[in-house]
Amino acid sequence: LGRKRRPRQRSCTTRRHMIYVHSKLMIVDDAYLIVGSANINQRSLAGNRDTEICIGAVQEGFESSERSLPDGEVSGFRLSVWAEHFGRFDEKFLAPESLQCMDLVGQMAEENWDAYAGSSQRSLPHGQLMQYPYTVDDHGGVAPRVTFIPDSEHEQAFVIGAKPEASLQLLTT
C-alpha cells in the first residue's frame, strides 16, 4: 500500500486519531470551573461572529482566604476528569497542590510520552495524557525535546512550526 494507506492503517502506524471535541476546560483551586467552546481571541469573544457556549460553576461556601482546597462538586468533577485522562484514580489526586501529586502526574505523563515516542508501538501505560514535547529550563527557556512528532518514516511533523502568514492571523482575530 505504500504511502496511500487506508485511514485505519495509517492511524495505527502514526498513532494519531481524529478528535472531534473542541472544548476548553479550566478548574481553579477546586473552587471554580469553566467549560466552553470559545477560543481566547476576538473571533470567539466579540459576540458577532462565531457562536459559542460556556458554563461556569463556583463551589458554594468556599472563601479564597481559606488555606485548604474545598471538597465539593468542583473537586469531584476534577477528580473524575483526572481519573478518565490517567486511566485510574490515585489518592495523591486528592491533594493536587502537593509536590507528591505533581511528581506523580509528571511521571505518568513522561511515561506516556516515552511509550508514544518509542520505537516499538505499545499502549500508553497511564490513560492518554502526555507531556508536551518541550523542555523548560530553570530560567524559563523553552526548547523542543525532539525535532519531529513521532510519525511514519514518510511523514514528519515538526514540533516547532512556522509563524503563520499574515492572512491566517486575520482569519483568527
C-alpha positions, -999 to 999 in steps of 0.1 A, spaced: 0 0 0 30 23 4 21 59 14 -15 56 4 -26 35 33 -62 34 44 -71 58 73 -74 30 99 -40 15 90 -24 50 90 -38 58 124 -24 26 138 11 33 123 12 70 133 -8 66 165 -28 97 155 -65 97 158 -92 121 147 -105 142 176 -138 159 171 -144 175 205 -133 211 206 -140 223 241 -119 241 267 -118 234 305 -103 253 334 -106 243 370 -91 267 396 -83 256 431 -112 231 431 -135 261 436 -141 275 401 -149 256 369 -155 268 334 -162 246 304 -169 260 269 -162 263 233 -148 298 230 -112 305 220 -95 334 236 -95 356 206 -116 384 190 -135 360 167 -148 339 196 -153 366 222 -167 395 202 -202 380 201 -209 389 164 -191 361 145 -188 326 160 -215 310 181 -200 298 214 -214 282 246 -200 281 281 -209 271 316 -193 282 348 -196 269 384 -185 281 418 -181 259 448 -205 273 474 -192 281 508 -156 284 498 -137 316 506 -105 324 488 -88 333 521 -91 297 533 -58 277 531 -72 243 521 -89 234 489 -127 228 490 -141 193 489 -172 196 469 -188 193 434 -160 211 416 -134 189 433 -154 158 424 -156 169 388 -118 174 386 -111 140 402 -134 123 376 -116 142 347 -82 132 360 -93 96 365 -105 95 329 -74 110 315 -50 90 336 -70 58 334 -70 54 371 -76 71 405 -47 77 429 -50 90 465 -24 117 456 -50 133 433 -69 144 464 -41 170 471 -33 184 436 -12 212 451 12 188 468 46 180 454 38 143 456 8 148 432 28 170 408 56 144 407 32 116 401 14 135 373 47 144 357 60 108 359 28 94 343 29 120 315 66 113 309 60 75 308 31 80 283 54 102 261 81 75 262 56 49 251 42 71 224 76 83 210 94 49 215 105 28 186 80 0 194 43 6 192 27 0 226 -3 12 245 1 42 268 5 30 303 -14 58 321 -45 68 301 -40 94 274 -23 124 290 13 131 277 39 158 283 44 183 255 75 175 235 93 205 250 117 211 279 117 242 301 150 252 317 154 268 351 153 303 335 121 297 316 137 289 282 117 265 261 133 240 236 119 210 217 127 176 231 126 161 196 127 175 161 96 157 149 64 144 163 68 106 161 51 95 129 57 72 100 90 75 82 74 91 52 55 119 70 71 140 97 56 169 116 80 194 131 75 201 168 81 238 163 60 251 134 65 281 112 50 315 120 16 318 102 12 341 73 -5 375 80 -36 363 61 -40 334 86 -37 358 115 -65 379 101 -88 349 99 -84 341 136 -88 376 151 
